Amino acid sequence: MLIKRLKLKNIRSYKEADIAFPEGIVLLSGDIGSGKSSILLSVEFALFGLLRGELAGSSLLRHGSQEGFVELTFNINNVDYTIRRTLKKNKKSIEQSAGYLLVNGVKKDASATELKSEVLNILGYPKELLTKSKSLIYRFTLYTPQEEMKRILFENEEDRLAILRKVFDIDKYERIKQNAANYNRGLKEKVRQFEGRIADKKEKQELKEQIVKDLDQTLEQIKSIQPNIELAKTELENIKKELEQVEKTKQKVDIITNEIKIFEIKVKSKEQSIKDKEEEFAVVKNKILLLKNELKEVKEDVKSKIDLVKDSISRKEKEISGLRSEIAALNAKKSHSNEVKVKINQLSVCPTCLQEVSANHKLKIVDAENLKISEFDKEISEKESKLKELEQGLLDSKNHLEKLLQADREIAVQKLKSKQLNELTEKEKEIEQFIEKAKIEIEKLALEVKNRKKELEPLLVISKTYEKIRTDFEKAVEKERNLAVEFASVNQKKSSLQNQLSVVEKELEKKAEIEKKLVKLKKIIHWIADYFVPLMDIIEEHVMNSIHFEFNSLFQDWFSMLIDDDLMSAKLNEKFTPIIEQNGYETSVNSLSGGEKTACALAYRLALNKTINKVMSSIKTKDLLILDEPTDGFSSEQLDKMRDVLEQLKLRQIILVSHEQKIEGFADSIIRVSKEEHSSRIL
């Protein structure tokens, strides 16, 4: 397997990234916390999706983002695969949505589970991993997160052994033995069942004879019950008919009784209506008397007089306006004559002919203007006198109009009262008619009640027999039911005995066949217990020893290469626990220094990787290894040893995550990662 490209959008600290991975040793370099391990987690997510308890959507989707995706392109056996998985945030959680798989350019949309199934098939991983929360094979062969590098070393021996049994699929032999034991238990149970069924053969024969005897007695009992049932049915039918007739009468009684109640309710309702209307009649009559006292006789219509007075006022206003205009014109003319007098007295030379104006001429002009002024004054006096008369007449007309309008308003009020009086009088008649009609209806309803009660009397006599007939009917039903139950019980007993007889006869026929099967089952039980299960123990022990030998040999080689100390060596005990020998004394991993623990963990990791790849031949990820901070605590000399380790691995692609500068010297390619303002990017 070769990883070629990884695209990220809104994943952990990455807003967006497109990373190309070449062959050889590829170093992911950057400061602690810059986002190197996020790239490896993204690769795992692309392959297997979210892993419960290991890889959650909340730890992958960038904070504040609603959606993100990972797209991984890899090559296996010269076939390119591209897989995309998408994360979406909803109200409650972050979940995977549908993604797709691209194989040599052919796209296939798929759900998260379908994608995982496809990937397991492509990688050659066991199908049972589809329902597992995490892939142990991937974690122990391809990629182990940096915080889990040393964890397997510090697990207790039983837990570590259980994990390794799962990784190497050795626990399948235990499952096979368990299944075989369960199968044998099932066979033994069948043997016990068969022996039990054979053991009662004599009792079954005696039972058959007893069943035949009981069946004959039951048939005789059926013959004796049948006539009684027919008699009970006839009696029940007769009482039922009588009860139906009485029930019809009772129903009629109930109907008539309800009708009487309805009529009585209607009578009470009508009586209440009459009472209400009589109270309303008294109120209306009182209002009529009050209106009659208030109403005055309207003797004349002043509308026409108002119109005449309004016309007169309009004419007088027009005349006054005309006189005022004429007086104003005369005053203007008078003013003009006065101006002429003043100007002529001041004039010495004629402006037209330029001759001197004589005093005599001035006098003539002044006299003429005085004459005009005298005539103007006379005419103005006459018109002002007439104006005063008109204004007085206008005032009188307006006063007269106000009196007429007041009279008209009083007439309108009287007419309104007259209308109200007419309406109340009409209302009075309506109330009288309603009361009269209601009294007639009450008489009719009372007659209906009387007739219904008369009709009810003979029916009540019949309905009184209802309870007795009902009791007789229930007794007849109970009698018929008891006989029917007895007959059904006996008939059921007959059917049961016939069925039992059939079953017993068939069982007796099968006894011989069961005896033959017992012999065969006992042979199978013996073979599984004495041959098959011990064989599984031998195979399991052989496989476990083979794995332990391979694992231990590789672990010792890697350990001696990483820790070049003649006085220190390591080996695995029978439970795959690393045992350190120093100066001839055995010690545990806990006594090692930090760098030595890391070296031991790396040696264990590489040995486990090689062993798994050798044992599980179907895996297609053998030429790829991902190491996350494998040199934590290494000395300078150990870092130099790391170069030799990587060269000896001879893998097509190794992806290293490290912030050690020295490792850059033996990497074929370097992908530098930087983080600024909470956002990672590829330099």
C-alpha positions as CSV (number, residue, x, y, z in Angstrom):
1,M,0.0,0.0,0.0
2,L,1.2,3.5,-0.9
3,I,-0.4,6.7,0.4
4,K,-0.4,9.3,-2.4
5,R,-2.5,12.3,-1.4
6,L,-4.6,13.6,1.5
7,K,-7.1,16.4,1.3
8,L,-8.5,18.1,4.4
9,K,-11.2,20.7,4.9
10,N,-12.2,21.9,8.4
11,I,-10.4,18.9,10.1
12,R,-9.0,19.6,13.6
13,S,-6.6,22.6,13.3
14,Y,-6.7,22.5,9.4
15,K,-9.0,24.9,7.5
16,E,-7.9,23.4,4.2
17,A,-4.9,21.3,3.1
18,D,-3.8,19.2,0.1
19,I,-0.8,17.0,1.0
20,A,1.1,14.8,-1.5
21,F,3.0,11.8,-0.2
22,P,6.0,10.5,-2.2
23,E,7.6,7.1,-1.9
24,G,10.4,6.5,0.5
25,I,10.9,7.9,4.0
26,V,8.6,10.9,4.4
27,L,9.0,13.1,7.5
28,L,6.2,15.2,8.9
29,S,8.2,17.9,10.6
30,G,7.0,20.7,12.8
31,D,6.8,22.0,16.3
32,I,4.8,20.2,19.0
33,G,1.1,20.8,18.6
34,S,1.5,22.1,15.0
35,G,-0.9,19.5,13.5
36,K,1.4,16.5,12.5
37,S,-0.5,13.8,14.3
38,S,-3.8,15.3,13.0
39,I,-2.7,14.2,9.5
40,L,-2.3,10.6,10.7
41,L,-5.6,10.6,12.5
42,S,-7.2,11.9,9.3
43,V,-5.7,9.0,7.3
44,E,-7.2,6.5,9.9
45,F,-10.6,8.3,9.7
46,A,-10.6,8.2,5.9
47,L,-10.0,4.4,6.0
48,F,-12.2,3.3,8.9
49,G,-14.5,6.2,9.8
50,L,-15.4,7.2,13.4
51,L,-14.2,4.7,16.0
52,R,-16.3,4.5,19.2
53,G,-14.2,5.4,22.2
54,E,-11.1,6.0,19.9
55,L,-11.9,8.6,17.2
56,A,-15.0,10.8,17.8
57,G,-16.5,13.4,15.3
58,S,-16.1,16.1,18.0
59,S,-12.4,15.6,18.1
60,L,-12.0,15.8,14.3
61,L,-14.3,18.5,13.0
62,R,-12.7,22.0,13.4
63,H,-14.4,24.0,16.2
64,G,-16.9,26.5,14.8
65,S,-17.3,24.6,11.5
66,Q,-20.6,23.0,10.4
67,E,-19.1,20.5,7.9
68,G,-15.7,19.1,6.9
69,F,-14.2,16.2,4.9
70,V,-11.2,14.0,4.5
71,E,-10.2,12.6,1.1
72,L,-7.4,10.0,0.9
73,T,-5.9,8.6,-2.3
74,F,-3.8,5.4,-2.0
75,N,-2.4,2.7,-4.3
76,I,-2.5,-1.0,-3.9
77,N,-1.2,-3.4,-6.6
78,N,-1.0,-0.5,-9.1
79,V,-4.7,0.4,-8.6
80,D,-5.5,3.9,-7.4
81,Y,-8.3,4.3,-4.7
82,T,-9.7,7.6,-3.5
83,I,-12.1,7.6,-0.5
84,R,-13.9,10.6,0.9
85,R,-15.7,10.8,4.3
86,T,-17.7,13.8,5.4
87,L,-18.5,15.1,8.9
88,K,-21.6,17.2,9.5
89,K,-22.7,19.0,12.7
90,N,-26.4,18.7,13.7
91,K,-28.2,20.0,16.8
92,K,-27.0,17.3,19.1
93,S,-23.8,15.8,17.8
94,I,-21.3,15.5,14.9
95,E,-22.0,12.5,12.6
96,Q,-20.7,11.0,9.4
97,S,-22.7,11.6,6.3
98,A,-22.5,9.5,3.1
99,G,-19.2,9.5,1.2
100,Y,-17.8,7.8,-1.9
101,L,-15.1,5.5,-3.2
102,L,-13.2,6.2,-6.4
103,V,-11.5,3.2,-8.0
104,N,-9.5,4.0,-11.2
105,G,-11.8,6.9,-11.9
106,V,-15.1,5.0,-11.3
107,K,-17.1,6.6,-8.5
108,K,-19.3,4.7,-6.0
109,D,-21.5,6.5,-3.4
110,A,-21.7,4.7,-0.1
111,S,-22.7,5.0,3.5
112,A,-20.1,5.1,6.3
113,T,-20.5,1.4,7.1
114,E,-20.4,0.4,3.4
115,L,-17.2,2.4,2.9
116,K,-15.6,0.6,5.9
117,S,-16.6,-2.8,4.4
118,E,-15.1,-1.8,1.0
119,V,-11.8,-0.7,2.7
120,L,-11.5,-3.9,4.7
121,N,-11.9,-5.9,1.5
122,I,-9.3,-3.7,-0.3
123,L,-6.7,-3.9,2.6
124,G,-7.3,-7.7,3.0
125,Y,-8.4,-7.3,6.6
126,P,-10.8,-9.8,8.2
127,K,-14.5,-9.0,7.6
128,E,-15.4,-9.4,11.3
129,L,-13.6,-6.1,11.9
130,L,-16.6,-4.3,10.3
131,T,-18.5,-4.5,13.6
132,K,-15.5,-3.7,15.8
133,S,-15.0,-0.3,17.4
134,K,-11.4,-0.2,16.4
135,S,-9.0,-2.1,14.1
136,L,-6.3,-3.7,16.2
137,I,-4.5,-5.0,13.0
138,Y,-4.2,-1.4,11.6
139,R,-3.1,0.0,15.0
140,F,-0.4,-2.7,15.4
141,T,0.9,-3.0,11.8
142,L,0.4,0.4,10.2
143,Y,-0.1,3.2,12.7
144,T,-0.1,3.6,16.4
145,P,-0.9,7.0,17.9
146,Q,2.0,8.5,19.9
147,E,0.2,8.2,23.3
148,E,-0.4,4.5,22.7
149,M,3.2,3.6,21.7
150,K,4.2,2.3,25.1
151,R,0.7,1.4,26.4
152,I,0.9,-2.3,25.4
153,L,4.2,-2.7,27.3
154,F,2.6,-1.5,30.6
155,E,-0.7,-3.5,30.3
156,N,-1.0,-6.4,32.7
157,E,0.1,-9.7,31.3
158,E,-3.4,-11.2,30.9
159,D,-4.7,-8.1,29.1
160,R,-1.7,-8.0,26.8
161,L,-2.0,-11.7,26.0
162,A,-5.7,-11.2,25.3
163,I,-5.0,-8.3,22.9
164,L,-2.3,-10.3,21.0
165,R,-4.6,-13.4,20.8
166,K,-7.1,-11.1,19.1
167,V,-4.6,-9.5,16.8
168,F,-3.2,-12.9,15.6
169,D,-6.7,-14.4,15.6
170,I,-5.5,-17.1,17.9
171,D,-8.6,-16.8,20.0
172,K,-10.5,-18.4,17.2
173,Y,-9.2,-21.8,18.4
174,E,-10.7,-21.1,21.8
175,R,-14.0,-20.2,20.0
176,I,-13.8,-23.4,18.0
177,K,-13.3,-25.4,21.2
178,Q,-16.1,-23.5,22.9
179,N,-18.4,-24.1,19.9
180,A,-17.4,-27.7,19.9
181,A,-18.2,-28.0,23.6
182,N,-21.5,-26.2,23.0
183,Y,-22.3,-28.6,20.1
184,N,-21.4,-31.6,22.3
185,R,-23.6,-30.3,25.1
186,G,-26.4,-30.0,22.5
187,L,-25.8,-33.6,21.3
188,K,-25.7,-34.9,24.9
189,E,-29.0,-33.1,25.5
190,K,-30.4,-34.8,22.5
191,V,-29.1,-38.2,23.8
192,R,-30.8,-37.5,27.2
193,Q,-34.0,-36.5,25.3
194,F,-33.9,-39.6,23.1
195,E,-33.1,-41.9,26.1
196,G,-36.0,-40.3,27.9
197,R,-38.4,-40.9,25.0
198,I,-37.2,-44.5,24.8
199,A,-37.4,-45.1,28.5
200,D,-41.2,-44.6,28.6
201,K,-42.0,-47.1,25.8
202,K,-43.8,-49.4,28.2
203,E,-45.8,-46.6,29.7
204,K,-46.7,-45.3,26.3
205,Q,-48.2,-48.7,25.3
206,E,-50.2,-48.8,28.6
207,L,-51.3,-45.2,27.9
208,K,-52.5,-46.1,24.4
209,E,-54.8,-48.8,25.9
210,Q,-56.2,-46.4,28.5
211,I,-56.8,-43.7,25.8
212,V,-58.9,-46.2,23.7
213,K,-60.9,-47.1,26.8
214,D,-61.5,-43.4,27.7
215,L,-62.5,-42.6,24.1
216,D,-65.2,-45.2,24.1
217,Q,-66.7,-43.8,27.3
218,T,-66.6,-40.3,25.9
219,L,-68.5,-41.2,22.7
220,E,-71.3,-42.7,24.9
221,Q,-71.4,-39.5,27.0
222,I,-71.8,-37.4,23.8
223,K,-74.9,-39.4,22.7
224,S,-76.6,-38.7,26.1
225,I,-76.0,-34.9,26.1
226,Q,-77.2,-34.1,22.6
227,P,-81.0,-34.5,23.2
228,N,-80.8,-32.2,26.3
229,I,-79.1,-29.5,24.3
230,E,-81.9,-29.5,21.6
231,L,-84.6,-29.2,24.3
232,A,-82.7,-26.3,26.0
233,K,-82.3,-24.5,22.7
234,T,-86.1,-24.7,22.0
235,E,-87.0,-23.4,25.4
236,L,-84.5,-20.6,25.1
237,E,-85.9,-19.6,21.6
238,N,-89.5,-19.4,23.0
239,I,-88.5,-17.2,26.0
240,K,-86.4,-15.1,23.7
241,K,-89.4,-14.3,21.5
242,E,-91.5,-13.4,24.5
243,L,-88.7,-11.2,25.9
244,E,-88.3,-9.4,22.5
245,Q,-92.1,-8.5,22.6
246,V,-91.8,-7.2,26.1
247,E,-88.7,-5.2,25.3
248,K,-90.5,-3.6,22.4
249,T,-93.3,-2.6,24.8
250,K,-90.7,-1.3,27.3
251,Q,-88.9,0.7,24.6
252,K,-92.3,2.2,23.6
253,V,-92.9,3.1,27.3
254,D,-89.5,4.8,27.4
255,I,-90.2,6.7,24.3
256,I,-93.7,8.0,25.5
257,T,-92.2,8.8,28.9
258,N,-89.5,10.9,27.3
259,E,-92.1,12.6,25.1
260,I,-94.2,13.5,28.2
261,K,-91.0,14.9,29.8
262,I,-90.3,16.9,26.7
263,F,-93.9,18.3,26.5
264,E,-93.7,19.3,30.2
265,I,-90.4,21.0,29.6
266,K,-92.0,22.9,26.7
267,V,-95.0,23.9,28.8
268,K,-92.6,25.3,31.5
269,S,-90.6,27.1,28.8
270,K,-93.8,28.7,27.3
271,E,-95.0,29.7,30.8
272,Q,-91.7,31.4,31.5
273,S,-91.8,33.1,28.1
274,I,-95.3,34.4,28.9
275,K,-94.1,35.7,32.2
276,D,-91.1,37.4,30.5
277,K,-93.4,39.0,27.9
278,E,-95.9,40.2,30.4
279,E,-93.1,42.0,32.2
280,E,-91.9,43.4,28.9
281,F,-95.5,44.5,28.1
282,A,-95.7,46.5,31.4
283,V,-92.5,48.3,30.5
284,V,-93.7,49.1,27.0
285,K,-97.1,50.3,28.2
286,N,-95.4,52.6,30.7
287,K,-93.1,54.1,28.0
288,I,-96.2,54.7,25.8
289,L,-97.9,56.7,28.5
290,L,-94.8,58.8,29.1
291,L,-94.4,59.5,25.3
292,K,-98.1,60.5,25.0
293,N,-97.7,63.0,27.8
294,E,-94.5,64.5,26.2
295,L,-95.9,64.6,22.6
296,K,-97.2,68.0,21.4
297,E,-99.3,68.7,18.3
298,V,-97.3,69.8,15.3
299,K,-99.5,72.3,13.5
300,E,-97.3,73.7,10.7
301,D,-94.4,72.9,8.6
302,V,-91.7,75.7,8.8
303,K,-89.5,74.2,6.2
304,S,-90.8,76.4,3.3
305,K,-90.6,79.5,5.5
306,I,-87.0,78.7,6.3
307,D,-86.2,78.5,2.6
308,L,-88.0,81.9,1.9
309,V,-86.1,83.6,4.7
310,K,-82.8,82.1,3.5
311,D,-83.5,83.4,0.0
312,S,-84.3,86.9,1.4
313,I,-81.1,87.0,3.4
314,S,-79.1,86.0,0.3
315,R,-80.7,88.8,-1.7
316,K,-80.1,91.4,1.0
317,E,-76.4,90.3,1.4
318,K,-76.0,90.8,-2.4
319,E,-77.6,94.2,-2.3
320,I,-75.4,95.3,0.7
321,S,-72.3,94.1,-1.1
322,G,-73.3,96.1,-4.2
323,L,-74.0,99.2,-2.2
324,R,-70.7,99.0,-0.4
325,S,-69.0,98.7,-3.8
326,E,-70.8,101.7,-5.2
327,I,-70.0,103.8,-2.0
328,A,-66.4,102.8,-2.3
329,A,-66.4,103.9,-6.0
330,L,-68.0,107.2,-5.2
331,N,-65.4,107.8,-2.4
332,A,-62.7,107.0,-4.9
333,K,-64.1,109.6,-7.3
334,K,-64.4,112.2,-4.5
335,S,-60.8,111.6,-3.5
336,H,-59.8,112.1,-7.1
337,S,-61.6,115.4,-7.3
338,N,-59.8,116.6,-4.1
339,E,-56.5,115.6,-5.6
340,V,-57.3,117.6,-8.8
341,K,-58.1,120.6,-6.6
342,V,-54.8,120.4,-4.8
343,K,-52.8,119.9,-8.0
344,I,-54.5,122.8,-9.9
345,N,-53.8,125.2,-7.0
346,Q,-50.2,124.2,-7.1
347,L,-49.9,124.4,-10.9
348,S,-48.5,127.6,-12.6
349,V,-47.6,126.4,-16.1
350,C,-49.7,124.0,-18.2
351,P,-47.6,120.9,-18.8
352,T,-49.1,120.4,-22.2
353,C,-49.0,123.9,-23.9
354,L,-46.5,125.4,-21.5
355,Q,-48.6,128.5,-21.1
356,E,-49.2,130.1,-17.7
357,V,-52.3,129.0,-15.9
358,S,-54.4,131.9,-14.8
359,A,-56.1,132.2,-11.4
360,N,-59.5,132.5,-13.1
361,H,-58.9,129.3,-14.9
362,K,-57.9,127.6,-11.6
363,L,-61.0,128.9,-10.0
364,K,-63.2,127.4,-12.7
365,I,-61.7,124.0,-12.4
366,V,-61.9,124.1,-8.5
367,D,-65.6,125.1,-8.7
368,A,-66.3,122.3,-11.1
369,E,-64.6,119.8,-8.8
370,N,-66.4,121.1,-5.8
371,L,-69.7,120.6,-7.7
372,K,-68.7,117.0,-8.4
373,I,-67.7,116.5,-4.7
374,S,-71.1,117.9,-3.6
375,E,-72.9,115.5,-5.9
376,F,-70.7,112.6,-4.7
377,D,-71.5,113.4,-1.1
378,K,-75.2,113.6,-1.7
379,E,-75.2,110.2,-3.6
380,I,-73.0,108.6,-0.9
381,S,-75.4,109.9,1.9
382,E,-78.3,108.4,0.1
383,K,-76.6,105.0,-0.5
384,E,-75.3,104.9,3.1
385,S,-78.9,105.5,4.4
386,K,-80.2,102.7,2.2
387,L,-77.3,100.5,3.4
388,K,-78.3,101.0,7.0
389,E,-81.9,100.0,6.2
390,L,-80.7,96.9,4.4
391,E,-78.3,95.9,7.2
392,Q,-81.1,96.3,9.8
393,G,-83.4,94.2,7.5
394,L,-80.7,91.5,7.2
395,L,-80.3,91.4,11.0
396,D,-84.0,91.0,11.4
397,S,-84.2,88.3,8.8
398,K,-81.3,86.3,10.5
399,N,-83.1,86.6,13.9
400,H,-86.3,85.4,12.2
401,L,-84.4,82.5,10.6
402,E,-82.9,81.4,13.9
403,K,-86.4,81.2,15.4
404,L,-87.6,79.2,12.4
405,L,-84.7,76.8,12.8
406,Q,-85.4,76.3,16.5
407,A,-89.0,75.6,15.7
408,D,-87.9,73.1,13.0
409,R,-85.7,71.3,15.6
410,E,-88.6,71.0,18.0
411,I,-90.7,69.6,15.2
412,A,-88.0,67.0,14.5
413,V,-87.9,65.9,18.1
414,Q,-91.7,65.6,18.2
415,K,-91.7,63.5,15.0
416,L,-89.0,61.2,16.6
417,K,-91.1,60.8,19.7
418,S,-94.1,60.1,17.5
419,K,-92.2,57.5,15.6
420,Q,-91.1,55.9,18.9
421,L,-94.7,55.9,20.1
422,N,-95.8,54.1,16.9
423,E,-93.0,51.5,17.3
424,L,-93.9,50.9,21.0
425,T,-97.6,50.6,20.1
426,E,-96.6,48.0,17.5
427,K,-94.4,46.2,20.0
428,E,-97.4,46.2,22.4
429,K,-99.5,44.5,19.8
430,E,-96.8,41.9,19.1
431,I,-96.4,41.1,22.8
432,E,-100.2,40.7,23.1
433,Q,-100.2,38.4,20.1
434,F,-97.2,36.3,21.4
435,I,-98.9,35.8,24.8
436,E,-102.1,34.8,23.2
437,K,-100.3,32.3,20.9
438,A,-98.2,30.9,23.7
439,K,-101.3,30.3,25.8
440,I,-102.9,28.4,22.9
441,E,-99.7,26.3,22.5
442,I,-99.7,25.5,26.3
443,E,-103.2,24.2,26.0
444,K,-102.2,22.0,23.1
445,L,-99.1,20.7,24.9
446,A,-101.2,20.0,28.1
447,L,-103.6,18.0,25.9
448,E,-100.6,16.0,24.4
449,V,-99.4,15.2,27.9
450,K,-102.8,14.0,28.8
451,N,-103.1,11.8,25.7
452,R,-99.7,10.3,26.2
453,K,-100.4,9.4,29.8
454,K,-103.6,7.7,28.7
455,E,-101.7,5.8,26.1
456,L,-99.0,4.8,28.6
457,E,-101.3,3.2,31.2
458,P,-101.9,-0.2,29.5
459,L,-98.3,-0.4,28.4
460,L,-97.0,0.0,31.9
461,V,-98.9,-3.2,32.9
462,I,-97.1,-5.2,30.3
463,S,-93.6,-3.7,31.0
464,K,-93.9,-4.7,34.6
465,T,-93.5,-8.4,33.5
466,Y,-90.1,-7.5,31.9
467,E,-87.9,-8.3,34.9
468,K,-89.5,-11.7,35.4
469,I,-89.2,-12.7,31.7
470,R,-85.7,-11.3,31.7
471,T,-84.7,-13.5,34.6
472,D,-86.3,-16.6,33.0
473,F,-84.4,-15.8,29.8
474,E,-81.0,-15.5,31.6
475,K,-81.7,-18.8,33.4
476,A,-82.5,-20.4,30.0
477,V,-79.3,-18.9,28.5
478,E,-77.3,-20.2,31.4
479,K,-78.8,-23.7,31.1
480,E,-78.2,-23.8,27.4
481,R,-74.6,-22.4,27.8
482,N,-73.8,-25.0,30.5
483,L,-75.0,-27.8,28.3
484,A,-73.1,-26.4,25.4
485,V,-69.9,-26.1,27.5
486,E,-70.4,-29.6,28.8
487,F,-70.9,-30.8,25.2
488,A,-67.9,-28.8,24.0
489,S,-65.8,-30.1,26.9
490,V,-66.8,-33.7,26.1
491,N,-66.3,-33.2,22.4
492,Q,-62.9,-31.5,23.1
493,K,-62.0,-34.5,25.3
494,K,-62.9,-36.8,22.4
495,S,-60.7,-34.8,20.0
496,S,-57.9,-34.6,22.6
497,L,-58.1,-38.4,23.1
498,Q,-58.1,-39.0,19.4
499,N,-55.0,-36.7,19.0
500,Q,-53.3,-38.3,22.0
501,L,-53.9,-41.7,20.4
502,S,-52.5,-40.5,17.1
503,V,-49.4,-39.0,18.9
504,V,-48.8,-42.1,21.0
505,E,-49.0,-44.4,18.0
506,K,-46.5,-42.1,16.1
507,E,-44.2,-42.0,19.1
508,L,-44.2,-45.7,19.4
509,E,-43.3,-45.9,15.7
510,K,-40.4,-43.6,16.2
511,K,-38.9,-45.3,19.2
512,A,-37.0,-47.8,17.0
513,E,-35.6,-45.0,14.8
514,I,-34.5,-43.0,17.9
515,E,-32.6,-46.0,19.3
516,K,-30.6,-46.1,16.0
517,K,-29.8,-42.3,16.2
518,L,-28.6,-42.7,19.8
519,V,-25.8,-45.0,18.7
520,K,-24.7,-42.5,16.1
521,L,-24.8,-39.5,18.4
522,K,-22.8,-41.2,21.1
523,K,-20.0,-41.9,18.6
524,I,-19.9,-38.2,17.5
525,I,-19.8,-37.1,21.2
526,H,-16.9,-39.4,21.8
527,W,-15.0,-38.2,18.7
528,I,-15.4,-34.5,19.5
529,A,-14.4,-34.9,23.2
530,D,-11.5,-37.3,22.8
531,Y,-10.0,-36.3,19.4
532,F,-11.2,-33.0,18.0
533,V,-10.9,-30.7,21.1
534,P,-7.4,-32.0,22.0
535,L,-6.3,-31.5,18.4
536,M,-7.4,-27.8,18.6
537,D,-5.2,-27.4,21.8
538,I,-2.2,-28.9,19.9
539,I,-2.8,-26.6,16.9
540,E,-3.2,-23.5,19.2
541,E,-0.1,-24.3,21.1
542,H,1.9,-24.9,17.9
543,V,0.7,-21.6,16.3
544,M,1.3,-19.7,19.6
545,N,4.8,-21.1,19.9
546,S,5.6,-20.3,16.3
547,I,4.4,-16.7,16.7
548,H,6.3,-16.3,20.0
549,F,9.5,-17.6,18.4
550,E,9.2,-15.2,15.4
551,F,8.1,-12.3,17.6
552,N,10.8,-12.9,20.2
553,S,13.5,-13.2,17.6
554,L,12.5,-10.0,15.9
555,F,12.1,-8.1,19.2
556,Q,15.6,-9.1,20.3
557,D,17.1,-8.0,16.9
558,W,15.4,-4.6,17.0
559,F,16.2,-4.1,20.7
560,S,19.9,-4.8,20.3
561,M,20.0,-2.5,17.3
562,L,18.3,0.4,19.1
563,I,20.2,-0.1,22.4
564,D,23.8,-0.8,21.6
565,D,24.8,-2.0,25.1
566,D,26.5,-5.4,25.5
567,L,25.4,-5.5,29.1
568,M,21.7,-5.1,28.2
569,S,19.5,-7.5,26.3
570,A,15.8,-8.2,26.1
571,K,13.5,-11.2,25.4
572,L,9.8,-12.0,25.7
573,N,8.4,-14.4,28.3
574,E,5.7,-17.0,27.4
575,K,3.0,-14.2,27.9
576,F,4.9,-11.8,25.5
577,T,6.0,-9.6,28.3
578,P,9.4,-7.9,27.6
579,I,12.1,-9.1,30.1
580,I,15.2,-6.9,30.3
581,E,18.5,-8.5,31.3
582,Q,21.2,-6.1,32.6
583,N,24.5,-7.2,34.0
584,G,23.1,-10.7,34.2
585,Y,20.0,-9.7,36.2
586,E,16.4,-9.6,35.0
587,T,14.4,-6.4,35.4
588,S,11.2,-4.9,34.1
589,V,10.6,-2.2,31.5
590,N,9.7,0.3,34.2
591,S,13.3,0.4,35.4
592,L,14.5,1.7,32.0
593,S,15.2,5.4,31.2
594,G,12.8,7.4,29.1
595,G,14.7,6.9,25.9
596,E,15.3,3.2,26.6
597,K,11.5,2.7,27.2
598,T,10.8,4.4,23.9
599,A,13.4,2.2,22.2
600,C,11.9,-0.9,23.8
601,A,8.4,0.2,22.7
602,L,9.6,0.8,19.1
603,A,11.4,-2.6,19.0
604,Y,8.2,-4.3,20.3
605,R,6.1,-2.3,17.7
606,L,8.4,-3.2,14.8
607,A,8.6,-6.9,15.8
608,L,4.8,-7.0,16.2
609,N,4.4,-5.4,12.8
610,K,6.7,-7.9,11.0
611,T,5.1,-10.9,12.8
612,I,1.5,-9.9,11.9
613,N,2.5,-9.2,8.3
614,K,4.1,-12.7,8.1
615,V,1.4,-14.6,9.9
616,M,-1.6,-12.8,8.1
617,S,-0.6,-13.2,4.4
618,S,-3.8,-11.6,3.1
619,I,-2.9,-8.1,4.4
620,K,-2.0,-5.7,1.6
621,T,-0.4,-3.0,3.8
622,K,3.0,-4.7,4.3
623,D,5.0,-2.1,2.4
624,L,3.8,0.8,4.5
625,L,4.6,1.9,8.0
626,I,3.6,5.0,10.0
627,L,5.5,6.0,13.1
628,D,4.2,8.8,15.3
629,E,7.0,10.4,17.4
630,P,8.9,7.1,17.7
631,T,12.1,8.7,19.1
632,D,10.7,10.5,22.1
633,G,13.6,10.7,24.7
634,F,16.2,9.2,22.3
635,S,19.8,10.2,22.7
636,S,21.9,11.4,19.8
637,E,23.4,8.0,19.4
638,Q,19.9,6.3,19.4
639,L,18.8,8.8,16.7
640,D,21.7,7.6,14.6
641,K,20.6,4.0,15.1
642,M,17.2,5.0,13.9
643,R,18.6,5.5,10.4
644,D,19.9,1.9,10.4
645,V,16.5,0.7,11.6
646,L,14.6,2.5,8.8
647,E,17.1,1.2,6.1
648,Q,16.7,-2.4,7.3
649,L,12.9,-2.2,7.2
650,K,13.2,-1.9,3.4
651,L,9.6,-0.7,3.0
652,R,8.2,1.2,0.0
653,Q,6.9,4.0,2.1
654,I,7.6,5.1,5.7
655,I,5.8,8.1,7.2
656,L,7.5,9.5,10.2
657,V,6.1,12.2,12.6
658,S,8.9,13.9,14.5
659,H,10.1,17.3,15.7
660,E,13.7,16.0,15.9
661,Q,16.0,18.0,13.6
662,K,18.4,15.1,13.2
663,I,15.9,12.8,11.6
664,E,15.6,15.3,8.7
665,G,19.0,14.1,7.6
666,F,17.9,10.6,6.7
667,A,14.4,11.4,5.3
668,D,13.9,11.2,1.6
669,S,11.1,13.8,1.7
670,I,10.1,16.4,4.3
671,I,6.6,17.8,4.7
672,R,6.8,20.8,7.0
673,V,3.8,21.7,9.2
674,S,3.3,25.1,10.8
675,K,0.6,26.5,13.0
676,E,-0.4,30.1,13.2
677,E,-3.4,31.6,15.0
678,H,-4.9,28.2,15.8
679,S,-4.7,27.1,12.1
680,S,-2.3,24.5,10.7
681,R,-0.9,24.7,7.2
682,I,1.6,22.9,5.0
683,L,4.7,25.0,4.1
